[in-house]
């Protein structure tokens, strides 16, 4: 059941008022006219959150829409649902679990009064701190070991997307953390059960110089365990010795890891969903790459955003405002997708990370009571770094038949000293947002840009660990907001299960050729893949 104080968005009076406002003013809202009529629009619709400045002025909202959306949040009981999460209540109702990924970035010395309900998770916090200290100590020992040159993280989903994205994003922090000691480790990430991926990594490695991290909460994930078994077989076949030294597990299933031959394990808890686990032992690859001090700064940035989300008034609360915009666009404007365009090469995997975070969390068709929803939920999230995207899909963003909100992410200070590059990069980001809004008339049509296409613009001062931590936490809480208003459980993922079950049935059939009981399409494709197409 949903929290007692919550109400699904379409059951509120504010929802009906929003629909009326959309019909009378929102449908034909024009950004160019809004800026002409409201000279202070940029200042009025800009928000400052920890490490993130957000310009929301180029979104399709007026003062009335904003007021109604805030009223919607209050009528849905958003604040009480948020407080329930931070108090450790079991808001993941289908699995009867608390949702406490915020605890993973709680500072070591935080007093019980730091967050409402803290005594309810005092023991959990001690366990988090103990595991974190052990994990970071191991990361520092590994960083200082000159014999280890390569670290391979084997995981999938949240056990891959998060640490891979963050390790790439903080490559400059990793370079800065290198202080004359052994060279930085080469970091590799393997997720796909497709053996081409693992094989391409293994051919660059030496067993004696490699550590494998097996990241699986249950130590049963099919793709991960297949890759782990192949990695271990490769290690032993090429003369590798001391499996205990060269393999570590990020798991709660210590017995299964020990049976595999792994003695060093770092666990986490059932109140940590995979896509929210980067802050836990799943972040070990990142800690190895950037060092313990930078990893703690990464956690501190996220914690600062937690505090902002928990305490800032809704009007000035950036995750809340973004989540409300997502509802406004998805359910009233009918925008079914959102493009994320980070104008920084290091953030190239951020769109893929956000795909899982948002679509696995909020890609639901029923509410917390199991009732089918009469409205859309998660948008399709996608994107590529600028300026690459400009030469790929921006044609559709500017002149296509669908209106697609765009989220620009820019970093004020570059981490390189190549002259001319960063100015061009930032100029392109600003110009694309401006062009989407302003458009350009052309009587012939082919060079006509309709404009009035919405975008948001985030600015980070620098892409450092604290800023990245804050940015990721911002997106986490934003997803929470829209999910809470839709009345769904953002913290389960039953949709990934059915295909896994069917794959277990089909795999032996590929070997035997047995197609009994299969539908005609699956049977025909199975035969084709076996090299024996049906007549």
N, C-alpha and C positions, 0 to 999 in steps of 0.2 A: 504494500500500500504506500502511496505518497505520504510525505510528512503531513501531519494533521493540519498545519496552517497553510498548506499550499493549495493553489487552485489552478487548474489548467487554463491557459490563456484565453481560449475561445469561450470559456464559461464566465468571463468577466464583462462588466459594463464598459470598461476601457476598450476592449476589443471591438465592440460594436461601434463605439465612437471613433475609433481609428478607421474602421471601414468607411464610415460616413465621411470622415475627413479625407481619406484617400480618394473617394469618389468625387468629392467637390473641389479639392485643391491639390491633393498629392499626385494624382494621375498626370496632370499637366504641369507639374512643377518645373520651373526652368531655372537652372543654376545661374545663367548669365543675368537674368532679371533679378534674382535674389541678391547677387553681389552689387548690382546697380542700386537696389533699394535699401541695402543694409551695408553701409560703408565699413562697419566694424565686424562684419561677419567672420573674418579670419580669427580675430581675437576672441569672439564669442564662442566659436566652435573649435578652439584649440584646447588641448588638455595636456598637462604635464603630470606624468606618473614617474616612479623611480626609473631612471636611466632611459626613459622613452618619452619623446615629445610626439604628440599626434595632432595632425591637422585634419579635422573632420569637416571642414567648411565646404568641400566639394562633394558632399553627400546630399541626396535628394530629400532633405528635411527642412521644415520651417519650425518656427517656435511652437506652433500648435502641435505638430507631430511629435516633437521632442517631449513636450509636456504630457501628451497622452501616452507615449511610450514609458515614461517614468511612472505615470499612474498605473499603467499595466503591470510594471514590475512590482509595485507595492500591492496591488490587488491580488497578484499571484502569490504573494508571500515570499518573494525572492530573498529578502533579508533574513527571514527566519530559516529558510532552507540553507542559505549560506552559513548561518551560525550553527545550524545542526551539523554541517560537515565539519566545521572547525571544532565542534564539541565532541566529535568522535561517535556520533550517532550512526546507525546502520542505514545510511541513505541509499546504499546499493541493495534495493529491496528484493531483487530476484535471487541474489546470492547471500542475503542476510549478512552483509559485511559493511564495516565502516569504510570510509574513503579518506585516507589520511596521508596522501603523498606530500602534503605541505609539511608534515612532521619530519620528513627526510631532510629538509633544509632548515630546520629549527636550529638556532645556534646552540652550542654546547652548554653555555652558562645561562640559558634562558630560564627565568623564574617561572614558577607555576602560573603566576598571574598574567603571563605574556599573552595568552590566548584564552578566551572564555572556555571553560570546561577542561582546562589543562589537567586537573587531577585525574580525569577519566583516562588520560593516555600517558600518565607519568612513567609507568613501567615500560610502555612502548618506546618512549623517548630515550630511556636509559639503554634499551636494546639497540636502538638506532645509533646512538652515540658510540656504543661499544663496537658495533659492526663497522661503523664508519672509521673509527680509529684504527682497527685492524686492517681494513681494506686500504687505507691511505698509507699505513706503515709498509704494507706489502708493495704498494705502488712505488714508494720511495726506494725500497731495497732493489726492486727490479730496475728502476731507472739508473741506479748506481752500479749495476752489474755489467761490466764491459763485455762479458761473454754472451750476453743476450742482445741480439741485434734486431730481432723481429718479434712482434706480438700479433697473433691472429685471433680475432674475436669471432667465434662461431655462434650465431644466434639468428633469430628471425623476428619480424614485426618489431615490437617495442624493444626487444633485446638486440636489435641491429640498427634500426632507423635513428633512434635517439643518440646512442654513443657515436655512430658514424657521422651523423650530421654535426654534432657538437665538436668532435675531434677535427673535422675539416674546417669548421668555422673558427676554431681557436688555434689554428696552425701557427699564427703569428705569436700567440701567447706561449705556445710550446717552444718556439725559437727563443723567446725572451727568457724562458725559464732555464734555458741551457746556460750554465755558468762555468764553462771550462772543464766540466767533467766528461764522462763518456758521451759519445754522440747520441743524439736522440734516437729512440727506437723507430723503426719503420712499422707503421700501423696498418694492418690489413683487416678487412671485414668480409666475412663469408656468410651468406644467408640462404641463397637459393639452393634447393635440392638438385638443381641442374649441375651435374658434375663438372661442366666446363668452367664454372666459376671457381670451385675449389682447386681444380687441376691447374688453372692459370696462376693461382697464388702459390701453390706448393712448388711449382717449378722454379720459383725464385728464392727458395728457402734452403737453409741447412738445418738438419735436426738439432745439432748441438747449440745452435744460436737462436732457437725459436721457442717461444712460450705460447701455448694455446689456451684461450679462455673459452670455456664451454658455458654459454649463457642460456639456461632454460630453467624456469621456475620449478617445473615438475620433474625435470630431467627425463621427459618422455616425448617432447615435441619431435614429430617425425622427421622434419627436415633437418633440425639441429642435430639430432642423434645420428642420423645417417651421415652427415658431414663429419661429426665427431669421430665416429667409428672409422671412417676412411682416413681421417687425419692421423688417428692413432696407428692404424695399419701402415700408413706411409712412414711415420716416425720410426716404428720398429723395423720395418723392412730396410730402411737406410741406415741402420746401425744406431738408432737412437736408444739411449739408456736413461734410466731414472725418470720414469713417467711421472712420478710424484713431483719432481722439480719442474718439468716442462709442461704440465697440465694443471689448470686450476678451474674450479667450477663456481659459477654464480647461480645458486640454486637453493631451494629449501629441502630438496630430497638428498640428504647427506648419504644415506645408505646406498642409493642408486649410484651416486658419484663414486663412492668407495668401491662398489662392485666394478665400476669402469676402470678403477685404478687410480682415482684421484683422491688425494688426502686433504688438499688445501681447498676449502670451500668458504664462500661468503654468501650468507643468506639474506632473504628479505621476507616480507610478510603478506598475508592474504588480503590485507587492506591496501596493497599497492597493485594497481592494474598495470599490465605490461607497457601500455603507451604512456604511463605516468611514472615509469620506473627509472628514468635516466639519473635521478638524484640518489638512487640506492646503489647497491653493489653492481648493478648493471652499468653504472658509470665508471667502473674500473678502467676500461680502456682510455677514457678521457683523463682520468687521474694519472695514469701512466704517461700520457702524452704531455700534459701541462703541469704536472706536479701537484703536491698536496696543497700548497698555499694557494695556487690559482684555482684549484677545485673548490676550496672553501670559499673563495671569492665568488665563484659561480653559484654556489648555494646561497651565499649572502644576497646576491642580486635577486634571486628568486624569492627569498624570504622577504625582502623589501617590497616586492610586488604583492606577496601574500598580505602583508600589513596594509598596503594601500587598498586592496580589494576588500579586506575585512573592515576597515575603519573609515574610508573616504565616503562622504555623502554620495548618494546615487548620482546626483547631478554632476559631480566632479570625479566619478569613479570610472576609469578608463575601461576596464573589462566589462563593466555593466553597460556603458554607453555603446561599446562595440557589439555586445550580445543583443542589445535592443535593436541596433541597426540591422543585424542579421535577421531578426524576426520581421522587421519592417519590409526588408527587401524580399525575403523568401515568401512571406504569406500575403503581402498586400501588392507589391510590385510584380510578384511572380518571377523574380530572378532566381534561376535554379543553379547558378554556378558563381564562383568567385575566383578571380585570378590573383595570385600572389607573385609579385615581381620584386625580388630583392636585388637592389643595385649594388651588389658586392659579391665577387666571385666566391668568397669563403662561405657564403650562405647558399651555395648552389643546391644543397640537399634539403634546405628548409621546406620548400613546397612539398616534397615527398613525405617529410616528417609530419607536416600539418595535415596531409591527406589522411594518414592513419588517425592522428589525434582527433580530428573533427568527424570524419566519415565513419570511423569505427565507434566513436562515442555517440554520435547523434544520428546515425543512419538507421533510424528505428521507425517502424510503422504502427506501433502500438504504444499506449501510454503505460504508466506504472501499474495500472490496474489490468492491463492486457486488452484494453479497448482500442479498436482500430481508429486511428486518427483521421479526421476529415481534412487535414491540411498537410502541406509539405514540411519536412524537417531538414536535415543537413543538406546544404548545397554541395555541389561537386567542387572540390578545392583542387586547384592545379596551378602550375606556373613554371617559369624558368628565370634564371637571372637576367637582368638587363646588362648589357644592351642586346644580348643574344635574342631574347624574345621579340625585340623590335623587328628583327629580320625573319621572324617565323610566323607568329600568330597575332601580332599587333594590328595587322591588316584587318582581321575580323573584329578586334576590339574597337577600331575606329569606324569601320564602314560596314560591318556585318549586320545581319538582320536582328541579332539578339543583343540586348543590353547586358553587359557583363561588368559588374563592379570590379575595380582593380585596387589592389593594396600595394602601394609602393613602400619599400624600405630602403632608406639611404643612411649612410654612415658619414658623419661630417669629416672625420680625420682619417686619412689613408695610413696604412702601415708600411707603405713602400715610399721610395724617394724618386721614382721615375717622373720626370717633369711632364706636365701637360695631361696626364692620363686622368687623374681624379677629377679635375675640373670638367673635362669632357663627360665623364661618367655622371656627375651630379647634374650637369646641364641637360643631359638627355633625360634623366628622371624627371626633372622639373618641367621640361618641355612636353614630355608625353602626358603628364597629368594636366598640363595647361591645354594641350590640343584636344584631349578627351572632353574637357569641359567646354572650350570655346567653339570648337569646330571651325568649318570654313565653307562658305557658300560657293556653289558652282552650278551655273545654269545647265551645263552639259551633263551633270550628274556623276561622271566618272571621278572627278576630283572634289566632289562634295563630301564634306565631313559634317554629319548632323550635329555633333557636339552634344552637350547636356548629358554626357556619360559620366557616371559617378566614380569617384576614387577617394581613397584615404591615403595619407602620407605619414609614415613613421620616420622619425629621425633619431638615430643614436649618435652620441658624441663620438664614441669609438667602439669598435667591435672587440671588447675585452670580456673576460669571464663574467664579471658582474652584470654587464649590459646584456649579454646573451642569456644569462640565467633569468633576468627580469623579463626579457622578451618572450621566452618560452612560457614562463609562468603566466604572463599576460594572456597568451593564447589559451592556456589551460583553463583559466578562469572565465574567459569569454565563452568557451564551449559550455562550461557549467551554466552560465547565465541563460543562453538560448535553450539548452536542454531543460532547465528548470521551468522556464516559461511554457515550453511545449508539453511539460508534464511527463517527460520520458526519463528512463534510467540511463544516464550517460556513462555508466561504469560497468556494464556487462557487454558481452560481444557474442551472443549465441549464434549470430549469423555466420560465424566462421566454422561452425561445427559440422554442418551437414556434409559439405564437400569432403571434409577429412574422413568421415565415416564411410562415404561411398568409395573414396580412393582406396581404403583398406580392402574393400571387396574387389575392386577392379584390378589392383596390382597383381594378384596371383592369376587372374584371368589372362593378363598379357603374356604370362609364361605358358599357360595351358591351352589358351585358345577357346576356353569355355565361354560361350555367350548366352547360355541358358538363362532366361528370365530378364535379359536386358532389353531395353527398347531398341527399335530397329536402327536408329541413328547411332547410338553408343556401340551396338554390336558391329555395325558396318565400319565405323571408325576404328574400333579395336582390331578388326581383321586387317584393315588397311595398314595400321601401324605395325602389325606383326608381319607385314609383307605378303599377306595372302588375301588380296581383295576379293570380295564376293563376286561371283559371276554376274 
